[in-house]
């Protein structure tokens, strides 16, 4: 099974429609089964779509005509590929977008679970973050695919990452009771920092799939200054795919590298090939408390 995660930076990119078609073509050529997306934006002012193509729900807001995930699903459909998808909203971004996270799958989606990681914040506050989980059926069983876009470790003096991950880990631990969990996303936390978000996630028992991969291609996912990382021009690994238990990861590759002509976002993506029949029976995830 092939799994892709990408922060799309949607509608903040030039030549956005062309980049959507580039991504769709890549998904088909690489035979990607499941895609976890972040910064899946739509303008709050564009017309609502009454019956979005292959949409399985999840959001508390309507899907609009310029929704990035909808346009991607439509492009895939035009190229002959059918993908189901789910969506959940995180917050109002840049004062004009519904910023969301989404999951696309050419495998059947058997359940969806929106996760509010920031119950203390309202939708118009950028501090509000959310995740989305979808129960995916493979030939050998089901697994939960989750996508998230975390806050920075220290957000204006608030420990938002730790608060968010406490809620997320509790919800994913519930998921793990019924099926394995694969979590992809933009974690806004550099892997080399030993006392911040990456360390917190791995301390809960989640496994960085790069450490399990038989073959790796590339490491860092951001190589320049981006929004939220002003003044930081060093290369860093802040996008990850974590698993709640051991499994066979055949390959782990950085794709659409942000410092190359193939870039379609200000983040690179990650493409994994995993063996869905190899999941260990026991989850290693121990949920954190909200007081952590």
N, C-alpha and C positions, 0 to 999 in steps of 0.2 A: 504494500500500500504506500502511496506517495502523499505526503503532507506538506503544505506550503503555508508559511505565515509571513505577513507583510503589513507594515504600517504604510498605507497608501498615500498619506498626505494629500488626500483628494481635494480637488478644486483650488488647492494652493500651488498646483503644478501647471507649468505652461504645456500647451499641446495635450491637455488632459484626455480628450477623446482618443487621440492616437495612442496614448499610453494605455488606456483601457483595452484597446484592441491588441496592443502588444502583449499585455498580460493574458488576455483570452487565448491568443495564439500559443503562448508558452504553456498555458494550462493544458491545452489539447495536445500539443506536441510531446509534452513530458508526461502525459496521462496522469495528471494530478487528481487524486481522489477526493481530498478534503482540503479546504482552504480556510485559514483563520485570518481575518482582516481587522485592522484598526484604522481609526480616523476615516470612517466610512461616512462621508458628509453629504448633506443635501441642504440647499437653501431653504429657509423657513417660509419663503414667499412663493415658491413654485407650486403649480397645480398638484393636487393629490391624485394618486392612481388608485382606483377603486379595487381592482383585482390584479395586483402585481404578479408577473409571471413566476410560477413555481414557488411562491412565497409561503412559508410555513408559520409565519407569525413570530411573536416574541417581543415586539416593540409596543410601547404604550402611546406612540405617536404614529400618525399616518405616514405611509411611504409616498414620497413625492417623485415627480418625473425625472429629476436630476439626481436621484439617489445613486451613489457610485456602485453599490452592490447590484442594484436593479439593472443599471446599464451594462455591467459586466455579465450578468446572467443573460441579458438580451443578446449581447455580442456572442457569447458562447452558443446560444440557441441558434443564432444566424449561421454559425460555423458548424452546426450539426451536433452540438453537445448539450445534453440536458443536465442542469444542476439545480437541486433544491437549495433553498437558503433561509436563514433566520437572521433577525436583526434585533438589537436593543440599543436604546439611546443612552448616552452618557451625560451630556450637558450641551448648553448653547456655546458654540465656539466662534470666536472672532466676531461676536455680536450679530451673526447672520446665518450661521449654520446649525442644523441639528447634527451634532457629532455623535457617531454611533460605532458599534463594533458588530461584525457580522461573521457568519459561517456559511460557506458554500460546500455542497457535497453532491457528487454523482452517485454516491451510495445512499440508500434510504435513510432518512431522518425519522427516528421512532419516538423522539421526545425532545422537548426544549425546556430550558431553564434560564430565564433572565436572572442576573445576580446583581443586586444593588450593594455595592461595596462601601457606599458613603451615605448611610441613612440620615446623618445629621445635616446634610446639605441639600439645597433645592436645585431644580433643574437649570436654573439660570446662573448658578454658581459654578465656576470652572473647577472648584474642588470636588464636585460630584463625579464619581467614577463608577462604571458598571462593567460587568463581564457577561458573556453569554455562553451557555453550554448546550450542546446538542448531542443526543444519544444516536450514534451512528451504527448501522448494521453492516457487518462484513460477512464474508463467507464462513468465517470461523467463530462468529459471535458479535457482541456489541462492545462499544467503548464510548466514553464521553469525550467529546472534543470541546475544549473551552478556549475562548479568546478574551484577552484583556489588554487594557492600556492603563498602566499604573501611573500614579503621581510620582514626583521626585521624592527622594528620601526625606528631605527637609524642605517644606513648601511654606515660605514666609514664616519660618519658625515653628511650623506645625509638623508633627510626625505623621504625615498623611499616609505614606507608603505602609507603615506598620499597621495603622488602623485599617486600611483597605485590605491588606493581605490577611489580617485576622478574620474579617468577614468572608473573604474569598476562600480561605483554607477550610473554614467551617462548612461552607456550602459544597465545596469539592469533596470533602470527606464524606458528606452524605451521598454524593454521587458514587464515590468509590465503593460504597457498600453494595452497589448493584452491578458495577462494571468498571474496568480500568479507566484512568483519566489521563488525557494528553492535553497539556496547557501551553498554548502558544501566544506570543504577544510582544508588545513594546513595554518593557519593565522600567524604563528610565532609570536604570541602576547598573552601573558598570561592574562587570564580573570581577575585575581585579581589586575592587574595594572589599576588604575583609570584614567590615563592620556595618554594611548597609544592606540594601534590599536583596541583592543576590544571595548574600550570606543568610539572610532571614528565610528566604524561600527554601534554600537547600537544608537549612537547619530543621525545617518542618518535615523533612523526609522526601521532598520532591527531588527528582534526579535530573540533572542537566543531560539531555540526550546526546549532546556533543561528546560527553565523557564515555558514552556507551558505543559510539559509532566505530564500526570497523574501518571506515574510510571517511576522512574529512577533507573539505576543500574550502579554505578561507576560514577566518575567525571573526574579525571585527565587522560590525554592521553599520557603524557610522564613522566617517572619516573626516568630518569637518564640523564647523559651528552650525547648529540648527536651533530652532526656537526652543527655549527652555534650557539650552546649553550655551547661552551667550558667553563668549570669551573662552570657550573650550574648543580648541581646534585639534586636539589629539585624537587618534583613532581609539574607538572604544567598542566593546561588545555589550549592547544594552537590549538586544532582541534575543529571545530564547524560546526553546521548546522544552518543557519539563514533563516528566512522566511520574506517576505516583507509585510505580513499581518497576522492577527490572523487565526489560524486553530486549529483543534483538533489533539493533539499529544498523542497517546495512551501510547507509551513507548519510552524511550531514554536510550540506553545501551552502555557502553564501551565494545568492543569486541576485540579479539586478543590482550589482554592486554600485553603491551611491557615488563612488569616486571613479566611475568608468562610463563610457558612452552608452552602456546598456541600462543605466539608471532610469527608473520610472518614478522615483520617490526620493525624499531626503533620507530615507532608510534603505538599507539593503534588505532583501528577503532571505528566508531560510527554506531550503527544500530538503526534506528527509525521505528516505525510503526505509520503512520498518516492516517487520514481519508480525502481522496482527495475531498470528497463532502462537506467538512466543511470550505473551504476557504471563508474568509470574502470578500465582494465585493470590498472593498477599500484598495488600497496599501498605506502603511505608509512610503514608501521610499521617502526621499527627497535627490536628488543627490547632492553631494558636488562639489565645484568648484575646478579646478586644482590649484588655488592659496591658497587653504585651508592650 
